[in-house]
């Protein structure tokens, strides 16, 4: 991952560094009010030759779905087969802050994802929904290689929506393997409702560092900012009572992160639980130090 704290002007060099290390994917973040995900993704794609770039994730209500499709289609034509867009609800407080919070988050996500996917397929789209309103819209330059569109979601209803309308799901950091397995079950329920039998790619974010102590403050900050109860599995009660990052036992970090001498086991546990891609979030904010951490982890995980 290109962490949101990295200055935008370092994006190209960081992307090249990740590709040089041999990774398959680089994910950029669109968090308010850091750097725009589409701009960062475009720079990362232009700076590299092979690696796929994920946009993780674009708030459904921040742009008109036609605009989202236009931007993704342009990237997909310029860099065919290398773009992995993601769409999410957007953080509630941020969406209120910009005056974009919808009357129904689920409707906004479902309608936006469905419309964007249809437009990318070159279809002529008319929608009069609760959130999306399009009248006879069709892209002039639909991409020959249609990129898979994922949703970044957590709760059971949103996961079922993802199974119904998306090509993949992005699960946030601090997701324990048991939650990943549970999430896949909810996704599959949505897929069954829609009669879908195509592939559904699950991407899981994970804090990562060669040294466990480097991820402790990240885990503590993440716990303080809140998460779904299912996301932390059996650790929910203990994590909710956490007051000091130093209190985090190594066994908990093995469940919540990819770090220390258990990094490979933690990585394998996420894969066994149903993660098709695991996105390493380096503990270091400095891009040079982050690449050093990724290099050390790469040697451990391969």
DAMOBEL-V476586 format. One record per backbone hydrogen bond with DSSP energy under -0.5 kcal/mol. CO is the residue of the C=O (numbers start at 0). NH is the residue of the N-H. If there is no record, write none. Layout:
BEGIN
co=[CO;CO]
nh=[NH;NH]
END
This chain:
BEGIN
co=[0;1;2;6;7;9;10;11;12;13;14;15;16;17;18;23;25;26;27;28;30;35;36;37;38;39;40;41;42;44;51;52;53;53;54;54;55;56;57;58;58;63;63;64;65;66;67;68;69;70;71;72;73;74;76;78;81;83;84;85;86;87;90;91;92;93;94;94;95;103;104;105;106;107;108;109;110;111;112;113;114;115;116;117;118;122;124;126;131;133;133;136;138;143;147;148;148;149;150;150;151;154;155;156;157;158;159;160;161;166;167;168;168;169;170;173;175;175;176;177;178;179;180;181;182;183;184;185;186;187;188;189;190;190;191;199;200;200;201;201;202;203;204;205;206;207;208;209;210;210;211;211;212;214;215;216;217;218;219;220;221;222;227;228;228;229;230;231;232;234;235;236;238;243;244;246;248;248;249;250;251;251;252;255;256;257;258;259;261;262;263;264;265;266;267;268;269;269;270;273;276;276;277;278;279;280;285;286;287;288;289;290;291;292;293;294;295;296;297]
nh=[2;28;5;9;10;13;14;15;16;17;18;19;20;22;21;51;53;1;55;30;33;39;40;41;42;43;44;45;46;47;25;83;27;55;56;85;29;58;87;61;62;66;67;68;69;70;71;72;73;74;75;76;77;78;79;81;52;54;149;57;151;59;94;95;96;97;99;100;98;107;108;109;110;111;112;113;114;115;116;117;118;119;120;122;121;124;136;133;128;126;135;124;141;145;149;166;167;86;152;169;88;158;159;160;161;162;163;164;165;200;150;170;202;152;204;175;178;179;180;181;182;183;184;185;186;187;188;189;190;191;192;193;194;195;194;201;168;202;275;276;170;278;174;280;257;282;259;211;213;214;214;215;216;218;219;220;221;222;223;224;225;225;231;231;232;232;175;234;235;238;239;240;241;246;247;248;251;252;253;254;254;255;256;173;258;208;261;262;265;266;267;268;269;270;271;272;273;274;273;275;203;278;279;205;281;207;289;290;291;292;293;294;295;296;297;298;299;300;301]
END
